[in-house]
Each structure stands twice: as C-alpha cells, then as structure tokens.
Amino acid sequence: MSGRVLVGVKRVIDYAVKIRVKPDNSSVVTDGVKHSMNPFCEIAVEEAVKMKEKKIIKEVVVVSCGPQQAQETIRTALAMGADRGIHVEVTGKDYEQLGPLQVSKIMAALAKKEDAQLIILGKQAIDDDCNQTGQMTAALLDWPQGTFASELTMEGDKIKVVREIDGGLETVKINTPAVITADLRLNTPRYATLPNIMKAKKKKIANLKPADLEVDITSRLEVLRVDEPPQREAGVKVETVDDLVARLKEAGRI
C-alpha cells in the first residue's frame, strides 16, 4: 500500500492536570489550564510516521477539530514527522457539544476529499473516554476496522492487526482502505526535537469549516450536569473477624 494516511489528533486537558468542575456544574474548567495532545493520538501519529519512514505510505496528514488552539496540537504532530495538517475550525457552543459522531462525519468526509487509504486514530480520548470515533468513521465509510491495535503489519493490500481484547490478544487481517485505532502498546511516541519543531512551523496547515465539507455537526445530545466524583470515606480497621461481621451488619451490608 502506498498512499495517504489521515491521523486524527485531539487537544485535551493534559493528563497531569487535576480536573475541576465549574461552579455552575455545566462542564469542567478549561481556561488557563494546560492542554496537550491526547496520548493515544500521539501513538497514532507515531505509527503513521513509522510507516512513512518504512516507505509503506507516502504522506501523513493530521487532522484536528476545534478552536484556534487546536493548531498547536497539529504543530506538535508535524514536529513528530507528519507532512501537513488540516484544522477543521469548530468554536463556541458547537465545540462544547462536539462528540464522536460529529468528528466521525468530518473524518469520513476528509478521507474522501483527500483520497486516503488509511485512517489511524487513538482508541479513545482521555477527556471523554468515548472510544467511538474510529468505529463510527469506519461505519460511515463502509471500511474495515482494526480497533485496539497493539501491532500492525502490512501484507500487500492487507493489514494484519493484533488487537488487545479482554481475554488476551486477537489477530485479524483486513483489507485496505481501513480504519485503525491505536492502543497503548502499539509503540512509544518519539519526542519532537528542536530542529523538527522549527521545521514544523513552515509546514502547511489548511483551515476548513464543517460547512466546507458539507457536514452537519448538530448534536443530538445535551449535557444536563457535570459533577465531581464523591469523596471517598476513610476506612476503618477492625481487630477480629467478629468485629468485621458486626460492622458490616451495622452498615446494612449483610
């Protein structure tokens, strides 16, 4: 397979940041909070760049949906070795309600527009943990999908995918074009070097809006309320089994 790979990259609150809920419980606090590329998206970028280095594919195009700041995430991917970026600008209420279905529609439209042979996405984002975008994109395109990939091997026009499942590992072989979602053990993403960061500033980022792709991003979901998880109560030590049974009876557990 030689052609173009689309890689989705999402801007999320950095994994090391403690999440805080807004006082009105409408969503989480994002202003003044450090953001970075979703870790699973980093793995997807790394895998695409490795495929290009092995001359399996010719071009790596990264895509991010969101406000102007999403271009920072695209620049990070370009510094890792991607060739060019596409920023699909989504702002305001539309961005707050942007979900997997809307992103899947955008990715599917771009795959057709760019004549992509492969789409690689992170298996999920660490902010919403939906794990839906890859599967929905494959369904919209009617392409085969290899999800939770921990190993990829090209075999002609087919891809052998080792998948991480609850019972261990599953190996499948799928035709291309296809959609792949990256799991944690697929690779270890490289750090962007200073020379590559400087080169990334000169790489092209196209700016589009969903309407340019004839995509309707109207959401059918409404978030009613966001709450922090309840504080965990302190544990209690008991001296004997009889004390434990008595405590459990008092608590109504047995």
Residue pairs with C-beta under 8 A, 6 or more apart in sequence:
1 56
1 57
1 117
1 118
1 154
1 156
1 157
1 159
1 176
2 55
2 56
2 57
2 58
3 57
3 58
3 59
3 115
3 116
3 117
3 118
4 57
4 58
4 59
4 60
4 61
4 114
4 115
4 116
4 117
4 118
5 48
5 51
5 52
5 57
5 59
5 60
5 61
5 116
5 117
5 118
5 119
5 120
6 61
6 62
6 63
6 107
6 110
6 111
6 114
6 116
6 118
6 119
6 120
7 41
7 44
7 45
7 48
7 60
7 61
7 62
7 63
7 77
7 82
7 119
7 120
7 121
8 41
8 44
8 62
8 63
8 64
8 103
8 107
8 119
8 120
8 121
8 122
8 133
9 37
9 38
9 41
9 44
9 45
9 62
9 63
9 64
9 73
9 74
9 76
9 77
10 37
10 38
10 41
10 64
10 65
10 66
10 73
10 122
10 125
10 127
11 35
11 36
11 37
11 38
11 64
11 66
11 69
11 70
11 72
11 73
12 35
12 36
12 37
12 38
12 125
12 126
12 127
13 19
13 28
13 30
13 33
13 34
13 35
13 127
14 33
14 34
14 35
14 36
15 36
15 39
15 126
16 34
17 33
17 34
19 28
19 29
20 28
20 29
20 228
21 27
21 28
21 29
21 226
21 227
21 228
22 28
22 29
22 226
25 225
25 226
25 227
26 223
26 225
26 226
27 96
27 223
27 226
28 226
35 69
35 72
35 73
36 73
36 76
37 45
37 73
37 76
37 77
38 122
38 125
38 126
38 127
39 122
39 126
40 121
40 122
40 123
40 124
40 125
40 126
40 181
40 182
40 183
40 184
41 77
41 121
41 122
41 125
42 80
42 122
42 189
43 122
43 182
43 183
43 184
43 186
43 187
43 189
44 120
44 121
44 122
44 180
44 181
44 182
45 60
45 62
45 77
45 80
45 81
45 82
45 189
46 80
46 186
46 187
46 188
46 189
46 190
47 120
47 152
47 180
47 182
47 186
47 187
48 57
48 60
48 82
48 118
48 120
49 60
49 80
49 81
49 82
49 190
50 187
51 57
51 60
51 152
51 154
52 58
52 59
52 60
52 81
52 83
53 81
56 154
57 117
57 118
59 83
59 84
60 81
60 82
60 83
61 82
61 83
61 84
61 85
61 86
61 114
61 116
62 74
62 77
62 78
62 82
62 84
62 85
62 86
63 85
63 86
63 87
63 88
63 106
63 107
63 110
64 70
64 71
64 73
64 74
64 85
64 86
64 87
64 88
65 88
65 90
65 98
65 102
65 103
65 106
66 88
66 89
66 90
66 91
66 95
66 98
67 89
67 90
67 91
67 95
68 89
70 87
70 89
71 85
71 87
71 205
74 85
74 86
74 87
74 205
75 85
75 197
75 200
75 201
75 205
76 192
76 200
77 85
78 84
78 85
78 199
78 200
78 203
78 205
79 192
79 193
79 196
79 197
79 199
79 200
80 189
80 190
80 192
80 196
81 190
81 196
82 203
83 203
84 203
84 204
84 205
84 206
85 203
85 204
85 205
85 206
86 110
86 205
86 206
86 208
87 205
87 206
87 207
87 208
88 106
88 110
88 208
88 209
88 210
88 213
89 207
89 208
89 209
90 98
90 209
90 210
90 217
94 217
97 219
97 221
97 223
98 217
98 219
99 128
99 130
99 219
99 221
100 130
100 132
100 133
100 136
101 132
101 136
102 210
102 215
102 217
102 219
103 133
104 132
104 133
104 136
104 137
104 139
104 140
105 140
105 215
105 216
105 217
106 210
106 213
106 215
106 217
107 119
107 121
107 133
107 137
108 137
108 140
108 141
109 213
109 214
109 215
110 116
110 213
111 119
111 137
111 141
111 177
112 141
113 213
116 177
117 176
117 177
118 159
118 176
118 177
118 178
118 179
118 180
119 134
119 137
119 143
119 177
119 178
119 179
119 180
120 179
120 180
120 181
120 182
121 133
121 134
121 137
121 179
121 180
121 181
121 182
122 181
122 182
123 131
123 134
123 147
123 148
123 181
123 182
123 183
124 130
124 131
124 181
134 145
134 147
134 179
134 180
134 181
135 145
135 147
135 179
135 181
137 143
137 179
138 144
138 145
138 178
138 179
141 177
141 179
143 177
143 178
143 179
144 174
144 175
144 176
144 178
144 179
145 174
145 178
145 179
145 180
145 181
146 152
146 159
146 161
146 163
146 172
146 174
146 178
146 179
146 180
146 181
147 163
147 180
147 181
148 163
148 164
148 165
148 181
148 183
149 161
149 162
149 163
149 164
149 180
149 181
149 182
149 183
149 186
150 162
150 163
150 164
150 169
150 183
150 184
150 185
150 186
151 160
151 161
151 162
151 186
152 159
152 160
152 161
152 162
152 180
152 186
153 159
153 160
154 160
155 173
157 175
157 176
158 173
158 174
158 175
158 176
159 173
159 174
159 176
159 178
159 180
160 171
160 172
160 173
161 171
161 172
161 173
161 174
161 180
162 169
162 170
162 171
163 169
163 170
163 171
163 172
163 183
164 183
164 185
192 200
210 216
210 217
236 247
238 244
238 247
245 254
248 254
